[in-house]
């Protein structure tokens, strides 16, 4: 059986859509709650390596807007890891790990493709 882990924050609307889709399609998964469990640094590093910090860090949310301008201007892969560790809400949600691949965000068609549904 393949291990599937969904990372994020339970109260997020996009997370709720992902939960609903996974449950409706009988996908066994583990939920990792950033608020309760913190980030998984290995997964976060993998996401940044696979997608780049620009995709992993949600630059449209309030957490990004609250960052000091000098922090935003100096953002790179290393800074993104540090900022995300301190502010897990800034990580794009959901972050899905399935068969070693990391998917950011939720799209019904993309999940259907990933899980062959």
Biopython code that builds the backbone (N, CA, C, O; Angstrom):
import numpy as np
from Bio.PDB.StructureBuilder import StructureBuilder

atoms = [
    (1, "UNK", "N", (0.846, -1.187, 0.000)),
    (1, "UNK", "CA", (0.000, 0.000, 0.000)),
    (1, "UNK", "C", (0.886, 1.244, 0.000)),
    (1, "UNK", "O", (1.863, 1.316, 0.746)),
    (2, "UNK", "N", (0.551, 2.195, -0.816)),
    (2, "UNK", "CA", (1.303, 3.434, -0.922)),
    (2, "UNK", "C", (0.872, 4.399, 0.171)),
    (2, "UNK", "O", (-0.315, 4.588, 0.434)),
    (3, "UNK", "N", (1.859, 4.992, 0.788)),
    (3, "UNK", "CA", (1.580, 5.980, 1.825)),
    (3, "UNK", "C", (1.256, 7.322, 1.171)),
    (3, "UNK", "O", (2.005, 7.810, 0.325)),
    (4, "UNK", "N", (0.150, 7.900, 1.567)),
    (4, "UNK", "CA", (-0.267, 9.206, 1.079)),
    (4, "UNK", "C", (-0.462, 10.103, 2.284)),
    (4, "UNK", "O", (-1.156, 9.744, 3.235)),
    (5, "UNK", "N", (0.157, 11.275, 2.236)),
    (5, "UNK", "CA", (0.031, 12.224, 3.342)),
    (5, "UNK", "C", (-0.427, 13.566, 2.799)),
    (5, "UNK", "O", (0.087, 14.062, 1.796)),
    (6, "UNK", "N", (-1.392, 14.133, 3.476)),
    (6, "UNK", "CA", (-1.918, 15.446, 3.138)),
    (6, "UNK", "C", (-1.474, 16.410, 4.236)),
    (6, "UNK", "O", (-1.785, 16.209, 5.410)),
    (7, "UNK", "N", (-0.753, 17.447, 3.852)),
    (7, "UNK", "CA", (-0.237, 18.442, 4.792)),
    (7, "UNK", "C", (-1.031, 19.723, 4.661)),
    (7, "UNK", "O", (-1.371, 20.144, 3.555)),
    (8, "UNK", "N", (-1.328, 20.344, 5.794)),
    (8, "UNK", "CA", (-2.025, 21.616, 5.748)),
    (8, "UNK", "C", (-2.626, 21.987, 7.080)),
    (8, "UNK", "O", (-2.168, 21.558, 8.139)),
    (9, "UNK", "N", (-3.656, 22.791, 7.002)),
    (9, "UNK", "CA", (-4.357, 23.302, 8.170)),
    (9, "UNK", "C", (-5.827, 22.927, 8.020)),
    (9, "UNK", "O", (-6.453, 23.231, 7.004)),
    (10, "UNK", "N", (-6.361, 22.279, 9.015)),
    (10, "UNK", "CA", (-7.700, 21.694, 8.941)),
    (10, "UNK", "C", (-8.789, 22.707, 8.589)),
    (10, "UNK", "O", (-9.755, 22.349, 7.915)),
    (11, "UNK", "N", (-8.662, 23.933, 9.016)),
    (11, "UNK", "CA", (-9.720, 24.932, 8.861)),
    (11, "UNK", "C", (-9.757, 25.613, 7.494)),
    (11, "UNK", "O", (-10.620, 26.459, 7.258)),
    (12, "UNK", "N", (-8.861, 25.273, 6.608)),
    (12, "UNK", "CA", (-8.752, 25.913, 5.298)),
    (12, "UNK", "C", (-9.808, 25.358, 4.344)),
    (12, "UNK", "O", (-10.013, 24.145, 4.297)),
    (13, "UNK", "N", (-10.478, 26.218, 3.589)),
    (13, "UNK", "CA", (-11.520, 25.787, 2.655)),
    (13, "UNK", "C", (-10.985, 24.850, 1.577)),
    (13, "UNK", "O", (-11.644, 23.873, 1.221)),
    (14, "UNK", "N", (-9.806, 25.139, 1.062)),
    (14, "UNK", "CA", (-9.221, 24.275, 0.032)),
    (14, "UNK", "C", (-8.874, 22.916, 0.616)),
    (14, "UNK", "O", (-9.015, 21.898, -0.062)),
    (15, "UNK", "N", (-8.428, 22.887, 1.848)),
    (15, "UNK", "CA", (-8.151, 21.618, 2.527)),
    (15, "UNK", "C", (-9.439, 20.808, 2.645)),
    (15, "UNK", "O", (-9.437, 19.596, 2.432)),
    (16, "UNK", "N", (-10.527, 21.475, 2.981)),
    (16, "UNK", "CA", (-11.811, 20.780, 3.127)),
    (16, "UNK", "C", (-12.219, 20.116, 1.819)),
    (16, "UNK", "O", (-12.757, 19.008, 1.825)),
    (17, "UNK", "N", (-11.965, 20.790, 0.691)),
    (17, "UNK", "CA", (-12.270, 20.202, -0.611)),
    (17, "UNK", "C", (-11.411, 18.961, -0.854)),
    (17, "UNK", "O", (-11.899, 17.952, -1.363)),
    (18, "UNK", "N", (-10.140, 19.040, -0.492)),
    (18, "UNK", "CA", (-9.230, 17.898, -0.674)),
    (18, "UNK", "C", (-9.657, 16.731, 0.215)),
    (18, "UNK", "O", (-9.701, 15.588, -0.240)),
    (19, "UNK", "N", (-9.972, 17.014, 1.484)),
    (19, "UNK", "CA", (-10.453, 15.951, 2.390)),
    (19, "UNK", "C", (-11.678, 15.264, 1.797)),
    (19, "UNK", "O", (-11.759, 14.037, 1.754)),
    (20, "UNK", "N", (-12.620, 16.071, 1.344)),
    (20, "UNK", "CA", (-13.872, 15.546, 0.802)),
    (20, "UNK", "C", (-13.601, 14.663, -0.418)),
    (20, "UNK", "O", (-14.182, 13.585, -0.547)),
    (21, "UNK", "N", (-12.721, 15.119, -1.310)),
    (21, "UNK", "CA", (-12.403, 14.348, -2.508)),
    (21, "UNK", "C", (-11.731, 13.022, -2.147)),
    (21, "UNK", "O", (-12.118, 11.969, -2.652)),
    (22, "UNK", "N", (-10.738, 13.077, -1.283)),
    (22, "UNK", "CA", (-10.009, 11.856, -0.893)),
    (22, "UNK", "C", (-10.951, 10.848, -0.239)),
    (22, "UNK", "O", (-10.902, 9.657, -0.545)),
    (23, "UNK", "N", (-11.802, 11.322, 0.655)),
    (23, "UNK", "CA", (-12.743, 10.426, 1.342)),
    (23, "UNK", "C", (-13.775, 9.860, 0.368)),
    (23, "UNK", "O", (-14.099, 8.674, 0.437)),
    (24, "UNK", "N", (-14.293, 10.684, -0.533)),
    (24, "UNK", "CA", (-15.294, 10.222, -1.498)),
    (24, "UNK", "C", (-14.725, 9.195, -2.472)),
    (24, "UNK", "O", (-15.456, 8.364, -3.011)),
    (25, "UNK", "N", (-13.415, 9.260, -2.690)),
    (25, "UNK", "CA", (-12.760, 8.352, -3.623)),
    (25, "UNK", "C", (-11.990, 7.232, -2.913)),
    (25, "UNK", "O", (-11.139, 6.572, -3.509)),
    (26, "UNK", "N", (-12.307, 7.032, -1.629)),
    (26, "UNK", "CA", (-11.729, 5.935, -0.840)),
    (26, "UNK", "C", (-10.206, 5.892, -0.876)),
    (26, "UNK", "O", (-9.614, 4.818, -0.987)),
    (27, "UNK", "N", (-9.580, 7.048, -0.782)),
    (27, "UNK", "CA", (-8.120, 7.121, -0.735)),
    (27, "UNK", "C", (-7.707, 7.152, 0.732)),
    (27, "UNK", "O", (-8.109, 8.039, 1.485)),
    (28, "UNK", "N", (-6.897, 6.171, 1.127)),
    (28, "UNK", "CA", (-6.357, 6.156, 2.486)),
    (28, "UNK", "C", (-5.228, 7.171, 2.562)),
    (28, "UNK", "O", (-4.322, 7.172, 1.729)),
    (29, "UNK", "N", (-5.291, 8.028, 3.560)),
    (29, "UNK", "CA", (-4.256, 9.046, 3.710)),
    (29, "UNK", "C", (-4.082, 9.396, 5.179)),
    (29, "UNK", "O", (-4.945, 9.134, 6.016)),
    (30, "UNK", "N", (-2.950, 9.988, 5.454)),
    (30, "UNK", "CA", (-2.653, 10.516, 6.769)),
    (30, "UNK", "C", (-2.690, 12.036, 6.656)),
    (30, "UNK", "O", (-2.197, 12.602, 5.680)),
    (31, "UNK", "N", (-3.270, 12.689, 7.646)),
    (31, "UNK", "CA", (-3.301, 14.153, 7.664)),
    (31, "UNK", "C", (-2.251, 14.659, 8.636)),
    (31, "UNK", "O", (-2.192, 14.226, 9.787)),
    (32, "UNK", "N", (-1.424, 15.578, 8.162)),
    (32, "UNK", "CA", (-0.408, 16.220, 8.989)),
    (32, "UNK", "C", (-0.823, 17.682, 9.148)),
    (32, "UNK", "O", (-0.783, 18.453, 8.189)),
    (33, "UNK", "N", (-1.217, 18.053, 10.355)),
    (33, "UNK", "CA", (-1.708, 19.394, 10.655)),
    (33, "UNK", "C", (-0.545, 20.298, 11.077)),
    (33, "UNK", "O", (0.069, 20.089, 12.123)),
    (34, "UNK", "N", (-0.254, 21.302, 10.246)),
    (34, "UNK", "CA", (0.842, 22.221, 10.550)),
    (34, "UNK", "C", (0.655, 22.916, 11.890)),
    (34, "UNK", "O", (1.629, 23.164, 12.600)),
    (35, "UNK", "N", (-0.578, 23.231, 12.240)),
    (35, "UNK", "CA", (-0.838, 23.963, 13.487)),
    (35, "UNK", "C", (-0.516, 23.116, 14.714)),
    (35, "UNK", "O", (-0.033, 23.634, 15.721)),
    (36, "UNK", "N", (-0.782, 21.818, 14.630)),
    (36, "UNK", "CA", (-0.560, 20.935, 15.780)),
    (36, "UNK", "C", (0.776, 20.215, 15.729)),
    (36, "UNK", "O", (1.382, 19.966, 16.772)),
    (37, "UNK", "N", (1.250, 19.873, 14.526)),
    (37, "UNK", "CA", (2.437, 19.044, 14.399)),
    (37, "UNK", "C", (3.646, 19.786, 13.843)),
    (37, "UNK", "O", (4.739, 19.223, 13.776)),
    (38, "UNK", "N", (3.464, 21.035, 13.447)),
    (38, "UNK", "CA", (4.559, 21.773, 12.832)),
    (38, "UNK", "C", (4.811, 21.280, 11.422)),
    (38, "UNK", "O", (4.080, 20.436, 10.902)),
    (39, "UNK", "N", (5.843, 21.810, 10.817)),
    (39, "UNK", "CA", (6.148, 21.379, 9.455)),
    (39, "UNK", "C", (7.012, 20.131, 9.490)),
    (39, "UNK", "O", (7.644, 19.824, 10.501)),
    (40, "UNK", "N", (7.032, 19.424, 8.384)),
    (40, "UNK", "CA", (7.959, 18.321, 8.179)),
    (40, "UNK", "C", (9.033, 18.907, 7.267)),
    (40, "UNK", "O", (8.808, 19.093, 6.071)),
    (41, "UNK", "N", (10.202, 19.195, 7.839)),
    (41, "UNK", "CA", (11.241, 19.905, 7.104)),
    (41, "UNK", "C", (11.698, 19.156, 5.856)),
    (41, "UNK", "O", (12.003, 19.776, 4.838)),
    (42, "UNK", "N", (11.748, 17.836, 5.929)),
    (42, "UNK", "CA", (12.165, 17.044, 4.769)),
    (42, "UNK", "C", (11.177, 17.215, 3.620)),
    (42, "UNK", "O", (11.578, 17.392, 2.470)),
    (43, "UNK", "N", (9.895, 17.161, 3.933)),
    (43, "UNK", "CA", (8.862, 17.334, 2.906)),
    (43, "UNK", "C", (8.906, 18.758, 2.360)),
    (43, "UNK", "O", (8.793, 18.963, 1.151)),
    (44, "UNK", "N", (9.069, 19.734, 3.235)),
    (44, "UNK", "CA", (9.126, 21.123, 2.799)),
    (44, "UNK", "C", (10.318, 21.345, 1.874)),
    (44, "UNK", "O", (10.188, 22.007, 0.844)),
    (45, "UNK", "N", (11.478, 20.797, 2.230)),
    (45, "UNK", "CA", (12.662, 20.902, 1.361)),
    (45, "UNK", "C", (12.387, 20.260, 0.003)),
    (45, "UNK", "O", (12.756, 20.802, -1.039)),
    (46, "UNK", "N", (11.734, 19.100, 0.030)),
    (46, "UNK", "CA", (11.388, 18.421, -1.220)),
    (46, "UNK", "C", (10.447, 19.234, -2.077)),
    (46, "UNK", "O", (10.594, 19.278, -3.298)),
    (47, "UNK", "N", (9.482, 19.876, -1.448)),
    (47, "UNK", "CA", (8.526, 20.705, -2.178)),
    (47, "UNK", "C", (9.230, 21.892, -2.829)),
    (47, "UNK", "O", (8.970, 22.218, -3.987)),
    (48, "UNK", "N", (10.118, 22.533, -2.081)),
    (48, "UNK", "CA", (10.856, 23.680, -2.625)),
    (48, "UNK", "C", (11.764, 23.221, -3.766)),
    (48, "UNK", "O", (11.876, 23.901, -4.786)),
    (49, "UNK", "N", (12.405, 22.074, -3.593)),
    (49, "UNK", "CA", (13.282, 21.548, -4.648)),
    (49, "UNK", "C", (12.479, 21.203, -5.903)),
    (49, "UNK", "O", (12.906, 21.503, -7.017)),
    (50, "UNK", "N", (11.323, 20.577, -5.722)),
    (50, "UNK", "CA", (10.500, 20.129, -6.850)),
    (50, "UNK", "C", (9.759, 21.282, -7.529)),
    (50, "UNK", "O", (9.630, 21.298, -8.754)),
    (51, "UNK", "N", (9.270, 22.249, -6.740)),
    (51, "UNK", "CA", (8.391, 23.284, -7.295)),
    (51, "UNK", "C", (8.964, 24.703, -7.237)),
    (51, "UNK", "O", (8.446, 25.598, -7.905)),
    (52, "UNK", "N", (10.017, 24.924, -6.454)),
    (52, "UNK", "CA", (10.551, 26.277, -6.263)),
    (52, "UNK", "C", (9.803, 26.998, -5.152)),
    (52, "UNK", "O", (8.615, 26.760, -4.937)),
    (53, "UNK", "N", (10.495, 27.871, -4.456)),
    (53, "UNK", "CA", (9.875, 28.550, -3.313)),
    (53, "UNK", "C", (8.681, 29.397, -3.756)),
    (53, "UNK", "O", (7.730, 29.579, -2.995)),
    (54, "UNK", "N", (8.730, 29.918, -4.993)),
    (54, "UNK", "CA", (7.670, 30.789, -5.478)),
    (54, "UNK", "C", (6.315, 30.081, -5.527)),
    (54, "UNK", "O", (5.270, 30.718, -5.392)),
    (55, "UNK", "N", (6.340, 28.766, -5.720)),
    (55, "UNK", "CA", (5.092, 27.997, -5.749)),
    (55, "UNK", "C", (4.700, 27.477, -4.373)),
    (55, "UNK", "O", (3.514, 27.337, -4.074)),
    (56, "UNK", "N", (5.685, 27.193, -3.541)),
    (56, "UNK", "CA", (5.423, 26.625, -2.211)),
    (56, "UNK", "C", (4.912, 27.686, -1.242)),
    (56, "UNK", "O", (4.047, 27.415, -0.409)),
    (57, "UNK", "N", (5.446, 28.875, -1.356)),
    (57, "UNK", "CA", (5.036, 29.968, -0.465)),
    (57, "UNK", "C", (3.820, 30.671, -1.074)),
    (57, "UNK", "O", (3.858, 31.126, -2.217)),
    (58, "UNK", "N", (2.746, 30.750, -0.289)),
    (58, "UNK", "CA", (1.517, 31.414, -0.728)),
    (58, "UNK", "C", (1.708, 32.922, -0.581)),
    (58, "UNK", "O", (1.674, 33.463, 0.524)),
    (59, "UNK", "N", (1.907, 33.579, -1.706)),
    (59, "UNK", "CA", (2.154, 35.019, -1.681)),
    (59, "UNK", "C", (0.878, 35.842, -1.826)),
    (59, "UNK", "O", (0.933, 37.063, -1.974)),
    (60, "UNK", "N", (-0.269, 35.169, -1.782)),
    (60, "UNK", "CA", (-1.535, 35.907, -1.870)),
    (60, "UNK", "C", (-2.254, 35.982, -0.525)),
    (60, "UNK", "O", (-3.282, 36.649, -0.412)),
    (61, "UNK", "N", (-1.735, 35.320, 0.476)),
    (61, "UNK", "CA", (-2.403, 35.271, 1.771)),
    (61, "UNK", "C", (-1.960, 36.354, 2.734)),
    (61, "UNK", "O", (-1.015, 37.101, 2.476)),
    (62, "UNK", "N", (-2.668, 36.419, 3.848)),
    (62, "UNK", "CA", (-2.368, 37.445, 4.850)),
    (62, "UNK", "C", (-1.014, 37.221, 5.526)),
    (62, "UNK", "O", (-0.361, 38.183, 5.928)),
    (63, "UNK", "N", (-0.590, 35.969, 5.654)),
    (63, "UNK", "CA", (0.709, 35.710, 6.298)),
    (63, "UNK", "C", (1.824, 36.356, 5.484)),
    (63, "UNK", "O", (2.722, 36.973, 6.056)),
    (64, "UNK", "N", (1.783, 36.227, 4.169)),
    (64, "UNK", "CA", (2.784, 36.858, 3.300)),
    (64, "UNK", "C", (2.716, 38.374, 3.426)),
    (64, "UNK", "O", (3.741, 39.040, 3.570)),
    (65, "UNK", "N", (1.500, 38.916, 3.371)),
    (65, "UNK", "CA", (1.348, 40.374, 3.436)),
    (65, "UNK", "C", (1.863, 40.956, 4.744)),
    (65, "UNK", "O", (2.288, 42.111, 4.779)),
    (66, "UNK", "N", (1.830, 40.176, 5.818)),
    (66, "UNK", "CA", (2.291, 40.665, 7.118)),
    (66, "UNK", "C", (3.810, 40.603, 7.280)),
    (66, "UNK", "O", (4.357, 41.183, 8.218)),
    (67, "UNK", "N", (4.493, 39.903, 6.370)),
    (67, "UNK", "CA", (5.950, 39.831, 6.463)),
    (67, "UNK", "C", (6.568, 41.193, 6.182)),
    (67, "UNK", "O", (6.056, 41.946, 5.353)),
    (68, "UNK", "N", (7.663, 41.518, 6.863)),
    (68, "UNK", "CA", (8.360, 42.775, 6.563)),
    (68, "UNK", "C", (8.843, 42.786, 5.104)),
    (68, "UNK", "O", (9.195, 41.742, 4.555)),
    (69, "UNK", "N", (8.855, 43.954, 4.494)),
    (69, "UNK", "CA", (9.258, 44.083, 3.090)),
    (69, "UNK", "C", (10.661, 43.540, 2.841)),
    (69, "UNK", "O", (10.904, 42.916, 1.808)),
    (70, "UNK", "N", (11.587, 43.767, 3.773)),
    (70, "UNK", "CA", (12.953, 43.285, 3.559)),
    (70, "UNK", "C", (13.011, 41.752, 3.524)),
    (70, "UNK", "O", (13.837, 41.181, 2.813)),
    (71, "UNK", "N", (12.148, 41.095, 4.281)),
    (71, "UNK", "CA", (12.091, 39.628, 4.273)),
    (71, "UNK", "C", (11.539, 39.152, 2.929)),
    (71, "UNK", "O", (12.071, 38.212, 2.337)),
    (72, "UNK", "N", (10.487, 39.788, 2.452)),
    (72, "UNK", "CA", (9.900, 39.408, 1.167)),
    (72, "UNK", "C", (10.888, 39.619, 0.022)),
    (72, "UNK", "O", (11.009, 38.775, -0.866)),
    (73, "UNK", "N", (11.592, 40.748, 0.049)),
    (73, "UNK", "CA", (12.532, 41.069, -1.030)),
    (73, "UNK", "C", (13.736, 40.128, -1.050)),
    (73, "UNK", "O", (14.310, 39.887, -2.112)),
    (74, "UNK", "N", (14.122, 39.599, 0.098)),
    (74, "UNK", "CA", (15.286, 38.710, 0.186)),
    (74, "UNK", "C", (14.911, 37.235, 0.069)),
    (74, "UNK", "O", (15.762, 36.368, 0.270)),
    (75, "UNK", "N", (13.662, 36.937, -0.248)),
    (75, "UNK", "CA", (13.184, 35.551, -0.276)),
    (75, "UNK", "C", (13.931, 34.736, -1.327)),
    (75, "UNK", "O", (14.088, 35.151, -2.476)),
    (76, "UNK", "N", (14.381, 33.576, -0.898)),
    (76, "UNK", "CA", (14.984, 32.577, -1.775)),
    (76, "UNK", "C", (14.679, 31.219, -1.154)),
    (76, "UNK", "O", (13.932, 31.144, -0.178)),
    (77, "UNK", "N", (15.245, 30.146, -1.701)),
    (77, "UNK", "CA", (14.943, 28.811, -1.186)),
    (77, "UNK", "C", (15.240, 28.676, 0.309)),
    (77, "UNK", "O", (14.428, 28.130, 1.055)),
    (78, "UNK", "N", (16.380, 29.164, 0.740)),
    (78, "UNK", "CA", (16.778, 29.039, 2.150)),
    (78, "UNK", "C", (15.875, 29.874, 3.044)),
    (78, "UNK", "O", (15.409, 29.398, 4.079)),
    (79, "UNK", "N", (15.628, 31.110, 2.650)),
    (79, "UNK", "CA", (14.758, 31.989, 3.447)),
    (79, "UNK", "C", (13.339, 31.427, 3.504)),
    (79, "UNK", "O", (12.675, 31.515, 4.536)),
    (80, "UNK", "N", (12.881, 30.854, 2.406)),
    (80, "UNK", "CA", (11.528, 30.283, 2.372)),
    (80, "UNK", "C", (11.380, 29.166, 3.396)),
    (80, "UNK", "O", (10.350, 29.068, 4.062)),
    (81, "UNK", "N", (12.397, 28.328, 3.527)),
    (81, "UNK", "CA", (12.347, 27.244, 4.516)),
    (81, "UNK", "C", (12.258, 27.807, 5.936)),
    (81, "UNK", "O", (11.496, 27.309, 6.765)),
    (82, "UNK", "N", (13.033, 28.830, 6.199)),
    (82, "UNK", "CA", (13.035, 29.454, 7.528)),
    (82, "UNK", "C", (11.690, 30.136, 7.825)),
    (82, "UNK", "O", (11.130, 29.970, 8.908)),
    (83, "UNK", "N", (11.183, 30.899, 6.858)),
    (83, "UNK", "CA", (9.913, 31.605, 7.038)),
    (83, "UNK", "C", (8.772, 30.605, 7.216)),
    (83, "UNK", "O", (7.901, 30.806, 8.062)),
    (84, "UNK", "N", (8.771, 29.527, 6.425)),
    (84, "UNK", "CA", (7.716, 28.518, 6.529)),
    (84, "UNK", "C", (7.767, 27.780, 7.855)),
    (84, "UNK", "O", (6.727, 27.422, 8.409)),
    (85, "UNK", "N", (8.969, 27.552, 8.368)),
    (85, "UNK", "CA", (9.100, 26.891, 9.675)),
    (85, "UNK", "C", (8.495, 27.760, 10.778)),
    (85, "UNK", "O", (7.876, 27.253, 11.713)),
    (86, "UNK", "N", (8.682, 29.075, 10.655)),
    (86, "UNK", "CA", (8.151, 30.011, 11.650)),
    (86, "UNK", "C", (6.676, 30.329, 11.438)),
    (86, "UNK", "O", (5.972, 30.685, 12.383)),
    (87, "UNK", "N", (6.207, 30.202, 10.197)),
    (87, "UNK", "CA", (4.834, 30.571, 9.831)),
    (87, "UNK", "C", (4.241, 29.508, 8.903)),
    (87, "UNK", "O", (4.123, 29.760, 7.703)),
    (88, "UNK", "N", (3.861, 28.327, 9.412)),
    (88, "UNK", "CA", (3.368, 27.270, 8.533)),
    (88, "UNK", "C", (2.150, 27.665, 7.710)),
    (88, "UNK", "O", (1.875, 27.043, 6.684)),
    (89, "UNK", "N", (1.422, 28.677, 8.135)),
    (89, "UNK", "CA", (0.249, 29.128, 7.378)),
    (89, "UNK", "C", (0.626, 29.707, 6.022)),
    (89, "UNK", "O", (-0.241, 29.886, 5.167)),
    (90, "UNK", "N", (1.892, 29.999, 5.813)),
    (90, "UNK", "CA", (2.337, 30.600, 4.554)),
    (90, "UNK", "C", (2.557, 29.554, 3.460)),
    (90, "UNK", "O", (2.739, 29.906, 2.295)),
    (91, "UNK", "N", (2.542, 28.277, 3.826)),
    (91, "UNK", "CA", (2.767, 27.200, 2.858)),
    (91, "UNK", "C", (1.487, 26.972, 2.068)),
    (91, "UNK", "O", (0.401, 26.885, 2.640)),
    (92, "UNK", "N", (1.622, 26.875, 0.749)),
    (92, "UNK", "CA", (0.460, 26.604, -0.123)),
    (92, "UNK", "C", (-0.215, 25.324, 0.340)),
    (92, "UNK", "O", (0.445, 24.331, 0.647)),
    (93, "UNK", "N", (-1.549, 25.364, 0.384)),
    (93, "UNK", "CA", (-2.315, 24.207, 0.860)),
    (93, "UNK", "C", (-3.310, 23.753, -0.193)),
    (93, "UNK", "O", (-3.793, 24.537, -1.010)),
    (94, "UNK", "N", (-3.596, 22.470, -0.146)),
    (94, "UNK", "CA", (-2.879, 21.431, 0.578)),
    (94, "UNK", "C", (-1.572, 21.062, -0.126)),
    (94, "UNK", "O", (-1.359, 21.371, -1.299)),
    (95, "UNK", "N", (-0.730, 20.407, 0.615)),
    (95, "UNK", "CA", (0.486, 19.846, 0.064)),
    (95, "UNK", "C", (0.308, 18.334, 0.183)),
    (95, "UNK", "O", (0.238, 17.797, 1.288)),
    (96, "UNK", "N", (0.234, 17.661, -0.950)),
    (96, "UNK", "CA", (-0.034, 16.225, -1.000)),
    (96, "UNK", "C", (1.233, 15.478, -1.399)),
    (96, "UNK", "O", (1.874, 15.807, -2.396)),
    (97, "UNK", "N", (1.584, 14.468, -0.607)),
    (97, "UNK", "CA", (2.712, 13.606, -0.962)),
    (97, "UNK", "C", (2.146, 12.226, -1.258)),
    (97, "UNK", "O", (1.528, 11.588, -0.406)),
    (98, "UNK", "N", (2.376, 11.780, -2.505)),
    (98, "UNK", "CA", (1.889, 10.468, -2.935)),
    (98, "UNK", "C", (2.933, 9.860, -3.869)),
    (98, "UNK", "O", (3.306, 10.467, -4.873)),
    (99, "UNK", "N", (3.397, 8.671, -3.535)),
    (99, "UNK", "CA", (4.418, 7.960, -4.313)),
    (99, "UNK", "C", (5.645, 8.827, -4.568)),
    (99, "UNK", "O", (6.218, 8.808, -5.657)),
    (100, "UNK", "N", (6.040, 9.583, -3.553)),
    (100, "UNK", "CA", (7.238, 10.405, -3.653)),
    (100, "UNK", "C", (7.066, 11.712, -4.405)),
    (100, "UNK", "O", (7.987, 12.527, -4.450)),
    (101, "UNK", "N", (5.895, 11.921, -4.996)),
    (101, "UNK", "CA", (5.635, 13.175, -5.706)),
    (101, "UNK", "C", (4.870, 14.128, -4.806)),
    (101, "UNK", "O", (4.034, 13.717, -4.000)),
    (102, "UNK", "N", (5.171, 15.395, -4.958)),
    (102, "UNK", "CA", (4.535, 16.425, -4.149)),
    (102, "UNK", "C", (3.653, 17.280, -5.049)),
    (102, "UNK", "O", (4.104, 17.810, -6.064)),
    (103, "UNK", "N", (2.393, 17.402, -4.661)),
    (103, "UNK", "CA", (1.424, 18.208, -5.398)),
    (103, "UNK", "C", (0.990, 19.349, -4.496)),
    (103, "UNK", "O", (0.695, 19.147, -3.318)),
    (104, "UNK", "N", (0.955, 20.544, -5.056)),
    (104, "UNK", "CA", (0.535, 21.734, -4.317)),
    (104, "UNK", "C", (-0.864, 22.153, -4.746)),
    (104, "UNK", "O", (-1.190, 22.137, -5.933)),
    (105, "UNK", "N", (-1.676, 22.523, -3.786)),
    (105, "UNK", "CA", (-3.024, 22.982, -4.076)),
    (105, "UNK", "C", (-3.956, 21.815, -4.345)),
    (105, "UNK", "O", (-3.553, 20.653, -4.277)),
    (106, "UNK", "N", (-5.210, 22.135, -4.652)),
    (106, "UNK", "CA", (-6.186, 21.095, -4.940)),
    (106, "UNK", "C", (-6.930, 21.417, -6.221)),
    (106, "UNK", "O", (-7.480, 22.507, -6.383)),
    (107, "UNK", "N", (-6.939, 20.449, -7.130)),
    (107, "UNK", "CA", (-7.766, 20.501, -8.327)),
    (107, "UNK", "C", (-8.320, 19.101, -8.512)),
    (107, "UNK", "O", (-7.572, 18.124, -8.539)),
    (108, "UNK", "N", (-9.624, 19.012, -8.638)),
    (108, "UNK", "CA", (-10.311, 17.738, -8.765)),
    (108, "UNK", "C", (-9.679, 16.865, -9.856)),
    (108, "UNK", "O", (-9.381, 15.695, -9.616)),
    (109, "UNK", "N", (-9.476, 17.422, -11.034)),
    (109, "UNK", "CA", (-8.937, 16.659, -12.170)),
    (109, "UNK", "C", (-7.520, 16.170, -11.899)),
    (109, "UNK", "O", (-7.151, 15.067, -12.303)),
    (110, "UNK", "N", (-6.735, 16.986, -11.220)),
    (110, "UNK", "CA", (-5.357, 16.588, -10.902)),
    (110, "UNK", "C", (-5.330, 15.433, -9.905)),
    (110, "UNK", "O", (-4.547, 14.496, -10.061)),
    (111, "UNK", "N", (-6.171, 15.496, -8.892)),
    (111, "UNK", "CA", (-6.250, 14.398, -7.930)),
    (111, "UNK", "C", (-6.754, 13.135, -8.607)),
    (111, "UNK", "O", (-6.265, 12.043, -8.319)),
    (112, "UNK", "N", (-7.731, 13.268, -9.510)),
    (112, "UNK", "CA", (-8.257, 12.114, -10.241)),
    (112, "UNK", "C", (-7.146, 11.444, -11.040)),
    (112, "UNK", "O", (-7.070, 10.216, -11.090)),
    (113, "UNK", "N", (-6.300, 12.231, -11.655)),
    (113, "UNK", "CA", (-5.176, 11.701, -12.430)),
    (113, "UNK", "C", (-4.171, 11.007, -11.514)),
    (113, "UNK", "O", (-3.716, 9.902, -11.812)),
    (114, "UNK", "N", (-3.827, 11.649, -10.404)),
    (114, "UNK", "CA", (-2.857, 11.102, -9.458)),
    (114, "UNK", "C", (-3.307, 9.731, -8.938)),
    (114, "UNK", "O", (-2.508, 8.800, -8.839)),
    (115, "UNK", "N", (-4.591, 9.625, -8.611)),
    (115, "UNK", "CA", (-5.113, 8.414, -7.974)),
    (115, "UNK", "C", (-5.836, 7.481, -8.945)),
    (115, "UNK", "O", (-6.423, 6.484, -8.523)),
    (116, "UNK", "N", (-5.798, 7.794, -10.233)),
    (116, "UNK", "CA", (-6.417, 6.929, -11.238)),
    (116, "UNK", "C", (-7.919, 6.750, -11.053)),
    (116, "UNK", "O", (-8.447, 5.649, -11.202)),
    (117, "UNK", "N", (-8.590, 7.833, -10.732)),
    (117, "UNK", "CA", (-10.042, 7.779, -10.503)),
    (117, "UNK", "C", (-10.805, 8.446, -11.616)),
    (117, "UNK", "O", (-12.034, 8.491, -11.581)),
]
sb = StructureBuilder()
sb.init_structure("model")
sb.init_model(0)
sb.init_chain("A")
sb.init_seg("    ")
for serial, (resi, resn, name, xyz) in enumerate(atoms, 1):
    if name == "N":
        sb.init_residue(resn, " ", resi, " ")
    sb.init_atom(name, np.array(xyz, "f"), 0.0, 1.0, " ", f" {name:<3s}", serial, name[0])
structure = sb.get_structure()
